[in-house]
Amino acid sequence: MPAPSPLDQIAERVERLLVRHEEIRRTNALLLEQVEALTRERDALKSRLAAARTRIDAVLERLPIEPSQDSSAS
């Protein structure tokens, strides 16, 4: 069997590059979906954290202020 012509070799390489390109595009699309999902999750967690901080601050505001034990021991 004769060796493939340079044109055939180039065509084969182009075909492999096109297949690889499509694989990379699909992988990129999946990664973008993951980034979007993680961004939404992060934003939800930040919102929950802010709400929890607000509730903690409200509880702290309602606590009576007592003199520290160090100053009463003197």
Secondary structure per residue as TSV (DSSP state, phi and psi in degrees):
chain	resnum	aa	ss	phi	psi
A	1	M	-	360.0	127.9
A	2	P	-	-69.8	155.7
A	3	A	-	-67.6	144.9
A	4	P	-	-63.1	146.8
A	5	S	-	-70.3	158.9
A	6	P	H	-56.7	-34.9
A	7	L	H	-65.4	-41.4
A	8	D	H	-64.7	-39.3
A	9	Q	H	-63.4	-43.5
A	10	I	H	-64.4	-43.4
A	11	A	H	-61.3	-41.0
A	12	E	H	-64.0	-43.7
A	13	R	H	-64.1	-40.1
A	14	V	H	-62.9	-43.5
A	15	E	H	-60.1	-44.2
A	16	R	H	-63.8	-39.8
A	17	L	H	-64.8	-38.9
A	18	L	H	-65.1	-41.1
A	19	V	H	-63.5	-46.2
A	20	R	H	-62.8	-40.7
A	21	H	H	-59.5	-45.0
A	22	E	H	-64.5	-39.3
A	23	E	H	-61.3	-43.8
A	24	I	H	-66.3	-38.5
A	25	R	H	-62.1	-43.1
A	26	R	H	-65.7	-42.4
A	27	T	H	-61.6	-42.9
A	28	N	H	-62.1	-42.1
A	29	A	H	-62.3	-42.1
A	30	L	H	-64.3	-41.1
A	31	L	H	-65.3	-38.5
A	32	L	H	-63.5	-39.7
A	33	E	H	-61.9	-42.1
A	34	Q	H	-63.9	-41.9
A	35	V	H	-61.8	-43.3
A	36	E	H	-63.8	-42.3
A	37	A	H	-64.2	-43.5
A	38	L	H	-67.3	-34.8
A	39	T	H	-64.7	-43.5
A	40	R	H	-63.0	-42.2
A	41	E	H	-63.6	-43.2
A	42	R	H	-60.7	-45.2
A	43	D	H	-62.7	-40.3
A	44	A	H	-64.4	-41.4
A	45	L	H	-66.8	-38.7
A	46	K	H	-63.3	-39.4
A	47	S	H	-64.8	-44.1
A	48	R	H	-63.3	-39.6
A	49	L	H	-63.1	-44.1
A	50	A	H	-62.3	-41.0
A	51	A	H	-65.1	-41.4
A	52	A	H	-64.4	-41.1
A	53	R	H	-61.7	-41.5
A	54	T	H	-61.7	-43.8
A	55	R	H	-65.3	-40.2
A	56	I	H	-64.5	-43.0
A	57	D	H	-60.8	-39.1
A	58	A	H	-65.5	-40.7
A	59	V	H	-65.4	-43.0
A	60	L	H	-63.0	-35.8
A	61	E	H	-64.3	-31.1
A	62	R	H	-83.4	-15.2
A	63	L	S	-69.3	139.5
A	64	P	-	-69.3	148.8
A	65	I	-	-90.5	119.1
A	66	E	-	-111.5	147.3
A	67	P	-	-65.1	147.3
A	68	S	-	-68.6	154.0
A	69	Q	H	-68.1	-28.0
A	70	D	H	-64.2	-41.9
A	71	S	H	-75.1	-26.2
A	72	S	H	-79.4	-19.9
A	73	A	H	-78.0	-18.4
A	74	S	-	-76.1	360.0
